[in-house]
């Protein structure tokens, strides 16, 4: 104990070694610990946080009951990245001096950063009682509520914050974000439009892009997402949104481009690979999607979204044992996302449970009407059930909603050929050939149906057209039919 008193005495003597210096540091105060605080503040202004922390810990040897010392120790710990220690220091400061609005505010923000949202809400409620009508406190309080998805209450705080200070652009942006969540699109658009005029930045541009995405105005969404990246090349959400939109438009090259740009900018995390995998599934690139989900699971083995994606990719690539394993992993977490339902449907169909598969694909469409590949899966089911009307209807819907899916045209044409509907099959194959002009299977089938139709209606134009198709094929499968057409053409010319 005496050693402790001696230590304090020596420190006070050290402070009194220069009267002028002491007065300068303390602002002519008589509290010794304040000199330590001011010395620490000077170090903090120079970003010398470890030294500042040392000074503040020395101050605590003088007294363990100084709110100001704990307050600045909280700031230093926060700057050093130790949020847990920062929160502990802020709590001690607030307990000693509960009337300090700033420490409650700082405590609440630190708790938000550490995802302690309920605790943050309580801290900021106290801050509001200590200092009512404070725009910064209301903004932080709204953030804590927003993180808990208490959207109406959060919206109220942000609106009140902007009423107190109409230049609180952070509160205005956050209120627009909440309005998007509450489907108040018109109110959100007014705020975001105003902010893009007076205070444009990457966050505002991204939120505007997201709003237009939700309103299905994809061209405008892409424009603002690109603008967000122009403001800040590290804006990962903007890259993800662009990749998603392009995948929904079945533009493989551009979708891959923006995901790759994010990777090149070292914005690599599990979310990037998860969204990349989801986009590749929309583009029916299941092997590539599988690679992305594997990267997610290497980082987070329990990620149910990635497990469901892997289940779907495994089912699509006929690895049903692996598909069932991933289905079970996801189901253990009570996960019921659309990819899991689709994986179950594909597996059911493979094992002859066609009605069960139909129900799965219908459920998937109810969950996500934009996942139109399920119409293709339904068409295959209805083919198996020999329901011609529903098979044709499902194929028609598939190519209506995704006119760039070559596989849909090809499989539809094969089905029509099995029904001897060669004219419609020819139309579908011509569209497929426009999408993939060198696809040998498509060209061979197109020649074959053209040959059949020529035989039904012989004329010089039809014969020449069929022969011209044969001339484009490098892996030609019907040389005897082409020879027959050559004879027919020769006879037409001779007659």
Buried (B, 14 or more C-beta within 10 A) or exposed (E): EEEEEEEBEEBEEEBEEEEEEBEEBBEEEEEBBBBBBBBBBBBBEEEBBEBBBBBBBBBBEBEEEBBBBBBBBBBBBBBBEBBEBBBBBBBBBBEBBBEBBBBBBBBBBBBBEBEBBEBBBBBBBBBBEBBEEBBBBBBBBBBBBBBBEBBEBBBBBBBBBBEBBEEBBBBBBBBBBBBBEBEBBEBBBEBBBBBBEEEBBBBBBBBBBBBBBEEEEBEBBBBBBBBBBEBBBEBBBBBBBBBBBBBBBBBBEBBBBBBEBBBEBEBBEBBBBBBBBBBBBBBBBBEBBBBBBBBBBEEBEEBBBBBBBBBBBBBBBEBBEBBBBBBEBBBEEEBEBBBBBBBBBBBBBEEEBBEBBBBBBBBBBEBBEEBBBBBBBBBBBBBBBEBEEBBBBBBBBBBEBBEBBBBBBBBBBBBBBEEEBBEBBBBBBBBBBEBBEEBBBBBBBBBBBBBBBBBEEBEEEBBBBBBEBBEBBEEBBBEEBBEBBEEBBEEEEEE
